[in-house]
Amino acid sequence: MIDIASYSFSGRRAIIRVDFNVPLDKQTLAITDDTRIRGALPTIQKVLADGGAAILMSHLGRPNGQPQERYSLRHVLPALERLLGQQVLFAPSCVGSETLQLAQGLKPGQVLLLENLRFHEEEEGKPYSLGEQASDEQRKAAKAALKVRQQQFVDALATLADCYVNDAFGTAHRAHASTAIIADRFKGNCMFGFLINNELRAMDHVLHSAQRPAIAIMGGAKVSDKIQIIENLLDRVDTLVIGGGMTYTFVKAQGGRIGSSLCEDDKLDLARQLLRKAHDKGVRVMLPTDAVNADSFSAEAQTCISSIDQTPDGWMGLDIGPATAERFAQAISQAQTILWNGPMGVFEMEPFAHGTTAIARAVAQATAHGAFSLVGGGDSVAAVNRNNLGHSISYVSTGGGAMLEYMEGKALPGIEAIRG
């Protein structure tokens, strides 16, 4: 497998799959967080420094195979040019004769940004234009025709460049044209960018060479979303901390009162099985002992604190309580390896963000004392960034779903296409 650090891009056009799926202001369509663009800079700068030209391709939003102005990557240009410190050319389509002409005319040191890949059904391989009333035969025919067009789409993208770099970890779990299929067109000239290499290095460290004791902090709403990662981690950690809405499925499974809290009633047996597996493997499972409850799902709701298994009727738990936050922080402080995915409560509402913030600070403090920490997942990363702790974490992952699937032990199409 080619290492980008030792590859020479001199005189070459590199087509780079980046993840510029950035948040935009609904009114002005200006970028509100440029983290993902900054994450791609080292790879782009390596190509330019070598004397190559960079062709950047990405998706933005979910336009479902149709051009839509609010999802145009043209909105990314100002931030990209500011961060790169140079002009960036823009192709109004990711394929076609005009795009090919722009790509072939690139000089060393120049950058070309292609329009949104998902303006074409061929990128995801989904026949969005097919009506809901279509028959099975029509669907089968449409998918077959789309598969042919997808190969043509990949060929058109590949014609633009001499080598391929995948640096979009956030989409590596998708078998899309630009993340997996295109790699076959560049055998001997395809590689990961610095961002993906860093992601894989951090995750492989946790999975395969973690210093003990190791702790995994799992939050979020549903047990069903985290079953596989929990099971895969039971052989790799000493302590499993559980928070967020999925707490209450475990609490109810053990006979606790949960009021109106979120619960997956069809997963109660599964929760008990996971607890038994952890016990059999000698893994300490830490559930919250107290919670901040609300009388409605609202930032303006009345609140109270109760034991986790004594939630008042009509109330719902929306955050871990102060005693739990202190207890979890103490456990984190004793770990040498820390994995955190998922919030401890309804983090987007300020009254219920304290538990998640406490975990973010505890992880940062443990890291400062020598622990290795890996944080991934939207709200977990948001908590780290909101408290200006990004520099205090060993690695903050850019891929929510991709990170989860990799940590579950699944093969990611965008990774396998290059690793082989």
Phi, psi and omega per residue, in radians:
M1 nan 2.356 -3.076
I2 -1.293 2.412 3.076
D3 -1.747 2.110 -3.089
I4 -1.024 -0.537 -3.092
A5 -1.117 -0.529 -3.103
S6 -1.829 0.020 -3.130
Y7 -1.482 2.411 3.096
S8 -1.733 2.149 3.119
F9 -1.675 0.151 -3.092
S10 -0.958 2.156 3.109
G11 1.261 0.161 -3.097
R12 -1.933 2.620 2.978
R13 -1.727 2.090 -3.140
A14 -1.833 2.193 3.035
I15 -1.658 2.110 -2.998
I16 -2.008 2.160 3.036
R17 -1.478 1.875 3.117
V18 -1.843 2.957 3.078
D19 -2.003 1.578 3.090
F20 -1.786 0.522 3.080
N21 -1.394 1.281 -3.004
V22 -1.708 2.711 3.096
P23 -1.277 2.415 -3.139
L24 -2.094 2.553 3.033
D25 -1.124 2.295 -3.046
K26 -1.114 -0.503 -3.103
Q27 -1.563 -0.922 -3.038
T28 -1.593 -0.277 -3.073
L29 1.091 0.377 3.051
A30 -1.464 2.606 -3.138
I31 -1.175 2.310 3.127
T32 -1.773 -0.228 3.101
D33 -2.657 2.020 -3.064
D34 -1.729 0.322 -3.080
T35 -0.943 -0.801 -3.077
R36 -1.186 -0.564 3.093
I37 -1.200 -0.776 3.124
R38 -1.076 -0.571 3.132
G39 -1.141 -0.446 -3.117
A40 -1.535 -0.224 -3.019
L41 -1.022 -0.799 -3.109
P42 -0.981 -0.691 3.133
T43 -1.187 -0.794 3.126
I44 -1.073 -0.780 -3.103
Q45 -1.152 -0.563 3.075
K46 -1.099 -0.788 3.136
V47 -1.056 -0.819 -3.096
L48 -1.181 -0.714 -3.127
A49 -1.117 -0.530 3.123
D50 -1.311 -0.234 -3.073
G51 1.674 0.435 3.086
G52 -1.844 3.105 3.066
A53 -2.046 2.533 -3.071
A54 -1.968 2.231 3.044
I55 -1.948 2.044 -3.033
L56 -1.802 2.276 3.079
M57 -2.235 2.479 -3.091
S58 -2.766 2.970 2.947
H59 -1.904 2.928 3.028
L60 -2.603 2.028 3.132
G61 1.231 -2.786 -3.123
R62 -2.246 1.340 -3.117
P63 -1.365 -0.065 3.062
N64 0.974 0.781 3.003
G65 1.390 0.176 -3.123
Q66 -2.265 2.381 3.086
P67 -1.048 2.288 3.086
Q68 -2.453 2.230 -3.035
E69 -0.978 -0.694 -3.082
R70 -1.175 -0.282 3.114
Y71 -1.846 0.237 -3.138
S72 -1.261 2.395 3.084
L73 -1.281 -0.070 3.030
R74 -1.028 -0.520 -3.138
H75 -1.194 -0.310 -3.112
V76 -1.492 -0.368 -3.025
L77 -0.912 -0.873 -3.077
P78 -1.011 -0.777 -3.135
A79 -1.180 -0.708 -3.141
L80 -1.108 -0.767 3.134
E81 -1.138 -0.686 3.126
R82 -1.122 -0.769 -3.095
L83 -1.254 -0.608 3.126
L84 -1.426 -0.404 -3.112
G85 1.292 0.503 3.121
Q86 -2.771 2.897 3.108
Q87 -1.221 2.502 3.083
V88 -2.124 2.206 3.081
L89 -1.310 2.701 -3.112
F90 -2.273 2.279 3.083
A91 -1.754 2.179 -3.078
P92 -1.188 -0.114 3.005
S93 -2.547 2.725 3.132
C94 -1.447 -0.231 3.083
V95 -2.397 2.954 3.107
G96 2.040 2.962 -3.038
S97 -1.137 -0.686 3.138
E98 -1.130 -0.719 3.130
T99 -1.145 -0.746 3.117
L100 -1.061 -0.723 3.138
Q101 -1.123 -0.728 3.116
L102 -1.108 -0.754 -3.116
A103 -1.137 -0.783 -3.105
Q104 -1.199 -0.387 -3.138
G105 -1.577 0.017 -3.119
L106 -1.145 2.416 3.064
K107 -1.788 2.743 3.094
P108 -0.902 2.332 3.133
G109 1.632 -0.133 -3.135
Q110 -1.599 2.743 -3.139
V111 -2.229 2.352 3.090
L112 -2.139 2.194 3.070
L113 -1.793 2.203 3.124
L114 -1.528 2.657 3.075
E115 -1.162 2.819 -3.056
N116 -0.773 2.095 3.114
L117 -1.038 -0.608 -3.054
R118 -1.414 0.135 2.932
F119 -1.291 -0.089 -3.141
H120 -2.126 2.258 3.099
E121 -1.003 -0.490 -3.057
E122 -1.112 -0.457 -3.120
E123 -1.081 -0.905 -3.129
E124 -1.543 -0.288 -3.103
G125 1.269 0.517 3.136
K126 -2.027 2.243 -3.128
P127 -1.394 1.260 -3.094
Y128 -1.059 -0.548 -3.063
S129 -1.270 -0.178 3.137
L130 -1.319 2.242 -3.124
G131 -1.169 2.738 -3.133
E132 -1.146 -0.396 -3.106
Q133 -1.508 0.051 -3.092
A134 -1.115 2.544 3.134
S135 -1.362 2.945 3.106
D136 -1.055 -0.680 3.140
E137 -1.140 -0.700 3.121
Q138 -1.147 -0.686 3.125
R139 -1.132 -0.746 3.135
K140 -1.086 -0.766 3.141
A141 -1.156 -0.696 -3.130
A142 -1.140 -0.708 3.137
K143 -1.169 -0.676 3.117
A144 -1.130 -0.754 3.134
A145 -1.153 -0.675 -3.133
L146 -1.163 -0.607 3.122
K147 -1.096 -0.686 3.107
V148 -1.139 -0.788 -3.135
R149 -1.140 -0.572 3.139
Q150 -1.110 -0.703 3.095
Q151 -1.107 -0.674 3.104
Q152 -1.171 -0.665 3.104
F153 -1.086 -0.803 3.117
V154 -1.092 -0.759 3.114
D155 -1.024 -0.717 -3.124
A156 -1.151 -0.698 3.101
L157 -1.160 -0.769 -3.086
A158 -1.131 -0.549 -3.123
T159 -1.124 -0.346 -3.075
L160 -1.271 -0.360 -2.922
A161 -2.444 3.012 3.124
D162 -1.778 -0.361 -3.125
C163 -2.631 2.823 -3.047
Y164 -2.201 2.357 3.080
V165 -2.212 2.189 3.032
N166 -1.756 2.036 3.116
D167 -2.258 0.423 -3.115
A168 -1.935 1.401 -3.092
F169 -1.108 -0.566 -3.100
G170 -1.071 -0.322 3.119
T171 -2.046 0.196 -3.078
A172 -1.179 -0.292 3.130
H173 -1.555 0.119 3.115
R174 -1.915 2.337 3.116
A175 -1.535 1.061 -3.097
H176 -1.613 2.929 -3.089
A177 -0.995 -0.770 -3.023
S178 -1.524 -0.148 -3.085
T179 -1.908 -0.405 -3.060
A180 -2.343 -0.905 -3.002
I181 -1.158 -0.670 -3.058
I182 -1.134 -0.458 -3.100
A183 -1.029 -0.522 3.134
D184 -1.120 -0.383 -3.121
R185 -1.441 -0.124 -3.053
F186 -2.219 0.694 3.129
K187 -0.967 2.202 -3.100
G188 1.532 -0.154 3.132
N189 -2.425 0.630 3.077
C190 -2.243 2.573 -3.025
M191 -2.818 2.944 3.001
F192 -1.502 2.640 2.987
G193 -1.451 3.084 -3.098
F194 -1.093 -0.620 -3.111
L195 -1.109 -0.877 3.138
I196 -1.118 -0.709 3.101
N197 -1.008 -0.726 3.130
N198 -1.176 -0.698 3.110
E199 -1.052 -0.867 -3.098
L200 -1.121 -0.689 3.135
R201 -1.093 -0.746 -3.123
A202 -1.172 -0.770 -3.108
M203 -1.231 -0.697 3.114
D204 -1.136 -0.559 3.084
H205 -1.084 -0.809 -3.140
V206 -1.159 -0.718 -3.061
L207 -1.334 -0.586 -2.939
H208 -2.161 -0.301 -3.098
S209 -2.483 0.604 -3.105
A210 -1.238 2.398 3.005
Q211 -1.308 2.488 3.135
R212 -1.771 2.671 0.014
P213 -1.273 2.580 -3.140
A214 -2.025 2.487 -3.125
I215 -2.272 2.406 3.044
A216 -2.020 2.256 3.136
I217 -1.940 1.950 -3.087
M218 -1.969 2.124 3.086
G219 -2.154 -2.913 -3.134
G220 1.918 3.131 -2.980
A221 -1.448 -0.709 -2.928
K222 -2.167 2.403 3.031
V223 -1.076 -0.669 -3.071
S224 -1.060 -0.471 3.124
D225 -1.326 -0.352 -2.995
K226 -2.092 0.112 -3.087
I227 -0.950 -0.942 -2.995
Q228 -1.187 -0.668 -3.137
I229 -1.212 -0.653 3.104
I230 -1.094 -0.805 -3.122
E231 -1.098 -0.683 -3.125
N232 -1.230 -0.459 -3.096
L233 -1.520 -0.274 -3.070
L234 -1.068 -0.441 3.084
D235 -1.547 -0.015 -2.983
R236 -2.153 -0.154 -3.121
V237 -2.200 2.830 3.097
D238 -1.733 -0.491 -3.123
T239 -2.337 2.380 3.066
L240 -2.075 2.041 3.101
V241 -1.749 2.279 -3.139
I242 -2.084 2.256 3.103
G243 -2.483 -3.011 3.135
G244 1.352 -2.990 -3.082
G245 -1.061 -0.525 -3.090
M246 -1.192 -0.251 3.071
T247 -0.880 -0.717 -2.952
Y248 -1.295 -0.365 3.011
T249 -1.185 -0.703 3.094
F250 -1.198 -0.705 -3.124
V251 -1.130 -0.804 3.136
K252 -1.151 -0.630 3.133
A253 -1.069 -0.413 3.138
Q254 -1.789 0.224 3.041
G255 1.606 0.153 -3.117
G256 -1.378 2.778 3.062
R257 -1.553 2.220 -3.052
I258 -2.097 0.116 3.127
G259 0.991 -2.264 3.133
S260 -1.753 0.330 -3.100
S261 -1.131 2.706 3.102
L262 -1.034 2.369 3.127
C263 -2.715 2.404 3.030
E264 -1.706 1.639 -3.070
D265 -1.082 -0.480 3.134
D266 -1.412 0.007 -3.141
K267 -2.008 0.258 -3.117
L268 -1.136 -0.762 3.111
D269 -1.115 -0.678 3.122
L270 -1.087 -0.737 3.123
A271 -1.049 -0.748 3.119
R272 -1.134 -0.671 3.115
Q273 -1.109 -0.739 3.136
L274 -1.112 -0.683 3.107
L275 -1.141 -0.680 3.111
R276 -1.166 -0.752 3.122
K277 -1.051 -0.761 3.128
A278 -1.077 -0.755 3.124
H279 -1.070 -0.776 -3.116
D280 -1.138 -0.505 -3.121
K281 -1.634 0.039 3.113
G282 1.321 0.400 3.126
V283 -1.624 2.234 3.113
R284 -1.377 2.133 3.102
V285 -1.787 2.180 3.132
M286 -1.948 1.993 3.033
L287 -1.778 2.718 3.082
P288 -1.018 2.615 3.056
T289 -1.826 -0.419 3.069
D290 -2.439 2.897 -3.059
A291 -2.593 2.705 2.983
V292 -1.629 2.051 -3.088
N293 -1.813 2.735 3.092
A294 -2.320 2.646 3.132
D295 -1.538 -0.015 3.021
S296 -2.817 2.830 -3.135
F297 -1.482 1.389 -3.044
S298 -2.748 2.576 3.086
A299 -1.190 -0.320 3.140
E300 -1.710 0.135 -3.079
A301 -1.164 2.737 2.966
Q302 -1.258 2.537 -3.108
T303 -2.218 2.759 3.013
C304 -2.678 2.844 3.095
I305 -1.984 2.337 3.120
S306 -2.467 2.957 2.958
S307 -1.060 2.545 -3.061
I308 -1.042 -0.512 -3.096
D309 -1.785 0.284 3.106
Q310 -2.348 0.818 3.115
T311 -1.188 2.227 -3.126
P312 -1.072 2.586 3.081
D313 -1.008 2.366 3.119
G314 1.490 -0.076 3.123
W315 -1.915 2.752 -3.135
M316 -2.299 2.464 3.090
G317 -1.376 2.177 -3.094
L318 -2.116 -0.021 3.070
D319 -2.861 2.733 3.023
I320 -1.222 2.673 -3.133
G321 -1.473 3.020 -3.088
P322 -1.113 -0.631 3.126
A323 -1.164 -0.696 3.102
T324 -1.136 -0.766 -3.134
A325 -1.022 -0.724 3.139
E326 -1.184 -0.714 -3.133
R327 -1.152 -0.771 3.108
F328 -1.102 -0.740 -3.129
A329 -1.078 -0.647 3.118
Q330 -1.120 -0.730 3.121
A331 -1.138 -0.714 3.133
I332 -1.100 -0.663 -3.092
S333 -1.123 -0.342 -3.104
Q334 -1.647 -0.068 -3.059
A335 -1.560 2.645 3.026
Q336 -1.780 -0.367 3.070
T337 -2.325 2.306 -3.061
I338 -2.294 2.227 2.998
L339 -2.070 2.231 3.134
W340 -2.266 2.174 3.069
N341 -2.473 1.978 3.046
G342 1.876 2.477 -3.086
P343 -1.328 2.834 3.109
M344 -1.541 -0.216 -3.138
G345 -2.832 -2.847 -3.141
V346 -1.415 1.380 -2.951
F347 -1.065 -0.502 -3.092
E348 -1.230 -0.258 3.065
M349 -1.796 2.096 -3.019
E350 -0.903 -0.724 -3.125
P351 -1.114 -0.300 -3.075
F352 -2.077 0.430 -3.137
A353 -1.768 -0.140 -3.002
H354 -1.116 -0.698 -3.120
G355 -1.118 -0.772 3.125
T356 -1.137 -0.712 3.094
T357 -1.090 -0.708 3.122
A358 -1.080 -0.687 3.113
I359 -1.160 -0.750 3.129
A360 -1.007 -0.770 -3.131
R361 -1.194 -0.658 3.140
A362 -1.164 -0.700 3.119
V363 -1.130 -0.756 3.126
A364 -1.099 -0.716 -3.132
Q365 -1.152 -0.737 3.110
A366 -1.105 -0.659 3.118
T367 -1.107 -0.708 3.125
A368 -1.093 -0.433 3.137
H369 -1.670 0.227 2.992
G370 1.934 -0.058 3.128
A371 -1.318 2.706 2.993
F372 -1.683 2.225 -3.097
S373 -2.179 2.388 3.071
L374 -2.193 2.128 -3.124
V375 -2.101 2.311 3.107
G376 -2.587 2.788 -3.101
G377 1.824 2.392 -3.002
G378 -0.834 -0.996 -3.067
D379 -1.254 -0.575 3.091
S380 -1.112 -0.813 3.122
V381 -1.146 -0.688 3.117
A382 -1.078 -0.687 3.124
A383 -1.130 -0.711 3.105
V384 -1.112 -0.813 -3.095
N385 -1.229 -0.671 -3.118
R386 -1.091 -0.539 3.141
N387 -1.713 0.250 3.112
N388 0.930 0.780 -3.090
L389 -1.928 0.085 -3.093
G390 -0.958 -0.671 -3.133
H391 -1.279 -0.199 -3.095
S392 -1.730 0.052 3.122
I393 -1.900 2.444 -3.116
S394 -1.047 -0.788 3.098
Y395 -2.664 2.261 3.074
V396 -1.900 2.006 -3.053
S397 -1.302 2.535 3.104
T398 -1.627 -0.100 -3.036
G399 -2.088 1.903 3.126
G400 -1.212 -1.204 -3.122
G401 -1.121 -0.677 -3.139
A402 -1.149 -0.714 3.117
M403 -1.111 -0.787 -3.140
L404 -1.007 -0.849 -3.087
E405 -1.134 -0.670 3.118
Y406 -1.146 -0.746 -3.128
M407 -1.244 -0.361 3.052
E408 -1.328 -0.227 -3.121
G409 1.674 0.175 -3.134
K410 -1.427 2.658 3.047
A411 -1.450 2.228 3.127
L412 -1.657 2.180 -3.074
P413 -0.931 -0.723 -3.113
G414 -1.202 -0.433 3.108
I415 -1.483 -0.804 -3.115
E416 -1.110 -0.551 -3.116
A417 -1.073 -0.493 3.132
I418 -1.762 -0.704 3.111
R419 -1.169 -0.585 -3.105
G420 1.394 nan nan
